[in-house]
Amino acid sequence: MPQLSLVQGGERMSLTDSRDVDRGDSFLLYCNVTLDVGPVSMITWEKNGVIVVPKFSDKTGTDSEGNRYVYSVLNVTDPEQEEDGGDYVCTVRNHMGQENNASVEIRITGKSTSRYYFMASLVHLR
């Protein structure tokens, strides 16, 4: 069964049902699955039922206990609109075509953390 986690500001948090994210705060969604159930042939992402393609290919690793796993990372940059949130689903397919998935609702909340600057020029008229 895949497990989801969110990395924001250098901190990694496990995800279950939902998570609030402040406007403008970029985050990474990780989908991890151990390889003890056999080879993984594909990991896909959806947001609100629409396929989302991650910028990076799937990676493999080994945890501190020697368990091998594969993971996929979805990078969400500067979410400003409520529509940037939604239901994110990670689906893992094995070599026999069996599927398992994990999902989380991301809610974009609060004021924007983006900074806007106003520049003005003063003109001296004679």
C-alpha positions as CSV (number, residue, x, y, z in Angstrom):
1,M,0.0,0.0,0.0
2,P,1.5,3.4,-0.9
3,Q,2.1,6.0,1.8
4,L,1.9,9.7,1.2
5,S,4.0,12.4,2.9
6,L,4.4,16.2,2.4
7,V,7.6,18.1,2.6
8,Q,7.4,21.8,3.2
9,G,10.0,24.1,4.6
10,G,12.4,21.2,5.0
11,E,10.0,19.3,7.3
12,R,8.5,16.0,6.2
13,M,5.0,15.0,7.5
14,S,3.0,11.9,7.0
15,L,-0.4,12.4,5.4
16,T,-3.7,10.7,6.0
17,D,-6.9,12.5,5.1
18,S,-6.2,16.2,4.5
19,R,-3.7,19.0,5.0
20,D,-3.9,22.8,4.9
21,V,-1.2,24.6,3.0
22,D,-0.8,28.4,3.1
23,R,-1.1,30.3,-0.2
24,G,2.3,30.7,-1.9
25,D,4.0,28.0,0.2
26,S,5.5,25.4,-2.3
27,F,5.4,21.8,-1.2
28,L,6.4,18.3,-2.4
29,L,4.1,15.3,-2.2
30,Y,5.9,11.9,-1.9
31,C,4.4,8.6,-2.7
32,N,6.4,5.7,-1.2
33,V,5.8,2.0,-1.6
34,T,8.0,-0.8,-0.3
35,L,9.2,-3.5,-2.8
36,D,8.4,-6.4,-0.5
37,V,5.2,-7.0,-2.5
38,G,7.1,-7.4,-5.8
39,P,8.3,-5.0,-8.5
40,V,6.4,-1.8,-9.1
41,S,5.8,-1.1,-12.8
42,M,4.3,2.4,-12.6
43,I,3.4,5.2,-10.2
44,T,0.8,7.7,-11.4
45,W,-0.6,10.9,-9.9
46,E,-4.0,12.5,-10.3
47,K,-5.4,15.8,-9.0
48,N,-9.2,16.0,-8.9
49,G,-9.4,13.0,-11.3
50,V,-7.0,14.5,-13.9
51,I,-3.6,12.8,-14.5
52,V,-0.7,15.0,-13.3
53,V,2.8,14.3,-14.6
54,P,5.6,14.8,-12.1
55,K,8.8,16.6,-13.3
56,F,11.0,13.8,-12.0
57,S,11.0,10.1,-12.8
58,D,10.4,7.5,-10.1
59,K,13.3,6.8,-7.8
60,T,14.3,3.8,-5.6
61,G,16.0,3.7,-2.2
62,T,16.7,1.8,0.9
63,D,15.6,2.8,4.4
64,S,17.6,2.5,7.6
65,E,16.3,-1.1,8.2
66,G,17.4,-2.3,4.7
67,N,14.0,-2.3,3.1
68,R,13.9,-1.3,-0.5
69,Y,11.3,1.1,-1.8
70,V,10.3,3.1,-4.8
71,Y,8.9,6.6,-4.6
72,S,7.5,9.4,-6.8
73,V,7.6,13.1,-6.1
74,L,5.1,15.7,-7.2
75,N,6.3,19.3,-6.9
76,V,3.6,21.9,-6.3
77,T,5.1,25.4,-6.7
78,D,3.6,28.6,-5.3
79,P,0.0,27.5,-4.9
80,E,-2.0,30.7,-5.0
81,Q,-5.6,29.7,-5.9
82,E,-8.0,27.3,-4.1
83,E,-7.9,25.3,-7.3
84,D,-4.3,24.5,-6.7
85,G,-5.5,22.3,-3.8
86,G,-7.8,19.3,-4.2
87,D,-7.8,15.6,-4.0
88,Y,-4.4,14.2,-4.9
89,V,-4.2,10.4,-5.6
90,C,-1.1,8.3,-6.0
91,T,-1.7,5.0,-7.8
92,V,0.9,2.2,-7.8
93,R,0.7,-0.7,-10.3
94,N,2.7,-3.8,-9.9
95,H,4.1,-6.1,-12.7
96,M,0.8,-8.2,-12.6
97,G,-1.4,-5.1,-13.2
98,Q,-2.7,-4.9,-9.6
99,E,-3.4,-1.4,-8.3
100,N,-3.3,0.2,-4.9
101,N,-3.7,3.9,-4.2
102,A,-3.5,6.5,-1.5
103,S,-5.1,9.9,-1.5
104,V,-5.1,13.2,0.4
105,E,-7.0,16.4,0.2
106,I,-4.8,19.5,0.1
107,R,-6.6,22.7,1.0
108,I,-5.0,26.1,0.1
109,T,-5.7,28.5,2.9
110,G,-4.7,31.8,4.4
111,K,-3.2,34.9,2.9
112,S,-0.6,34.8,0.1
113,T,3.0,34.7,1.2
114,S,4.1,36.2,-2.1
115,R,5.5,39.6,-1.8
116,Y,4.6,42.4,-4.2
117,Y,6.7,45.5,-4.6
118,F,5.6,48.9,-5.7
119,M,8.3,51.1,-7.4
120,A,7.8,54.7,-8.2
121,S,9.9,57.4,-9.7
122,L,9.8,61.0,-8.6
123,V,10.2,63.5,-11.3
124,H,11.0,67.1,-10.4
125,L,9.2,69.5,-12.6
126,R,10.5,73.1,-13.0
